[in-house]
Amino acid sequence: MGYPALERPVPKLGKRPLGLEINGPAVPAGRYEPGTPGFRYWTAAESLRRGADFWAPILGLRRWQPGATLPVGLDEGNDLNAYYDRSQLAFFHATAGGKTVYSGESPDVACHELGHACLDAHRPELWDAPFLEVGAFHESFGDMSAILSALQLPTVRAAALKALKQRKPSELTRVAEQLGWAIRQTQPDDVDQDSLRNAWNSFEYVDSNTLPDYAPAKSLCAEVHSFSRVFTGAFYDALSGMLRLRTGKPTSADLAAVAKDLGRLLGDATRAAPVAPNYFAQVSAHLVDADAARFDGEYRTALVKAFVDRKLISRTAVASVAAVPGATRKEAARFAAARMLRPPAPRIEVVEVDAKEFGLDGRPLHLDVPVEHKPARTVSVAITQPQPHEDPAVEKAARRFVAALFAHRRVAVETRQRTGAAPEERERRRHTHAVVETKDALKLVRRRFDCGHG
């Protein structure tokens, strides 16, 4: 599964900005057979360095959330898991189907978790936002990071070009095939049938508040990894469309250029899109804005088609733009450039939830909700941006998010009134959030982003 082993230059893990350091003794550089500790060490080192080198200039990053260097735990124990927790990247191993699988050996998994760390350094306001679409976008960004980092390799571009031209799935779209295979050995309905998640999919946007708590991988549910596939599918549609707009006979160099352009647009859009319950629509619309500002609308057709087809932005909002004269569109590009700024500091709204609903004591459970506001017309060329900042929309989305977290057993209770035995280590790692005590209430805080299994 995946690509054959490649010979690559020795990476400089500690290179600044965005230095990396694998915990434990360093392994001498050399040629190692797949399945050996040396192969795992240098595969992870090369993948992580390649991903960090891609994102650092695009996002303008100078340091990680933990500091100048991000620690990496390459084998933190027995589990089918990987996570980023604002202190390190952590990877694990487990035996499935008679085979031991190391999550850190997968370049896709490594660059996915690295994507969380990059987005967190770029847009820390997303970390604690209690909206399903914000969490799902973080997961989608991880998968987009895996795909864009892979496209920095000439051999991957060569293999992916044919599928992109024919509009078919490929090794490029199948994110984390090995880890997906391992999970399917015991929980076959939890992941896609050929990978952990496939960017080649047909999922369309629906109101996440209406989704069930659980669903097999063939459907969407109110869980961030499941729902992330809507945006990842639109991203891959956009990548394919942008390549076709660039040239009718794309080369490896064309694909590399388009991948870099899409990375730049993602950086621009995530910087400018305000945190809100409808974050998918915010980022989608700002991607169109970013293209107008950065590339004078070169990729507009591909972006609009991808986001309209996935129902991330409405067809009526963009229908009138085709007839806009070129001069007017240039003026719109200048307008867009003026709006592609980071939103003002968010206003923190406290949403209060009845903690007894989740088996906690009688104190209220507080959710700190960062809400960012921008002028109503933030999106150029006739795309009208929805304004979901009314208090009922914010409160409804936040309450649905916390209910889904408890339904998926993703919340640790770190209070004096906690009842029952302490969770085992593997279960504890599944807790992406925790309920902690404050002076007068309980508070929900994020602990990590993990791979979502279990």
Secondary structure, DSSP 8 states (H G I E B T S, - for coil): ------------TT-SSSEEEESSS----S---TTSHHHHHHHHHHHHHHHHHHHHHHHT----SS-SEEEEES--SBSS-EEE-SS-EEE-EEEETTEEEEGGG-HHHHHHHHHHHHHHHH-GGGTT---HHHHHHHHHHHHHHHHHHHTTSHHHHHHHHHHHHHT---TTTEETHHHHHHHHTT-TTSS-SSSSEESS-------GGGS-S---TTS--SSHHHHHHHHHHHHHHHHHHHHHHH-SS--HHHHHHHHHHHHHHHHHHHHHS---TTHHHHHHHHHHHHHHHHHTTTTHHHHHHHHHHTTSS-HHHHGGGGG--HHHHHHHHHHHHHH-S-----EEEEEEEEGGGGT--SSEEEEEEEE----S--SSTT-------SHHHHHHHHHHHHHHHHHTT-EEEESTT--S----HHHHHT--EEEEE-SSSEEEEE--EE----
